[in-house]
Amino acid sequence: DAVQREGWPQPQRSLRREGWALERPDVLRLLEKLRRSGTPLGEYVGGRFYRGVVTGSDRVFVIDRTTRQQLVDADLRNAEIIKPWLRGRDVKRWRIDWAGLYVIFTRRGIDIDRYPDVRDYLAQFKDRLSPGVPGGRKPGPYKWYEIQDSTAYYTELQKPKIIYQKFQVGPRFTFDEQGTFVNSAIWMLISEDLCLLAVLNSPLGWFLVQNHCTRIQRGYQLIWGYFRHIPIALPTPAQRAAIEALVRKLLDAEGQGPQVAEWERELNALVYELYGLTEEEIGVVEGLDHE
């Protein structure tokens, strides 16, 4: 009875060496069309994708406003290495809920003596920070006052970027224009492309995530090895202008308010148009579980 109710004919050609795509034929046809319609995300962003920072001890390196102000009052130079900080839970759809936290970004190779107040503040935790010490941080080629992550791409962190949580139960992407530093629960696409953000936050974007990424309880894990393959279509100048105008409205409203639902309906329609979807294909996308 279950087979009669739920089953479908599975084309043998869909069972490829690189992986089986056990999906209904209409879904397979749509996925093939979408792949032909765009460039893989990894190529689209020119390989500029990064995981957030691993400090090795957030309890030490992540500080509140009061501690930051004390360090800056002691020496203005300290502000050079104290950066606004986001955790995964702070990243929402179309907005950032910053908790007022900062990170002491003592990257590999820093001249810590240039910042004596920061050095003295960290020194009270030296035993905990020393790499390889029992109860301390993981072994590694870094000094006790340096963050664990080498973060060779730290200059990219300070640029405008699209950010998102690695684990999602629905599309939760937003745009950071402030050069905020982020923790390792967050991944970054170094791009100012608001059309890309529109695709990622759309039902079509979530459909692509569902069909490329690993399923977890209640959602998906956006492992880059899979996520980077989702196809991103290139808009015409007219499409770009219309999409960017709506995305800017949603960002300015932080995804909240009475007009958001209507703006998102308009935006989703533009994304479907961008990929050339028919009404039947839109039905396939919207027939899946998405938010």
Buried (B, 14 or more C-beta within 10 A) or exposed (E): EEEEEEEEEBEEEBEEEEEEBEBBEBBBBBBEBBBEBBEBBBEBBEEBBBBBBBBBBBEBBBBEEEBBBEBBEBBEBBEEBBBBBBBBEBBBBBBBEBBEBBBBBBBBEBEBEEBBBBBEBBEEBEEBBBBEEEEBBEEBEBBBBBBBBBBEBBEBBEBEBBBBBBBBEBBBBBBBEBBBBBBBBBBBBBBEBBBBBBBBBBBBBBBBBBBBBEEEEEBBBBEBEBBBBBBBBEBEEEBBEBBBBBBEBBBEBBBEEEEBEEBBEBBBBBBBBBBEBEEEBBEBBEEEEBE
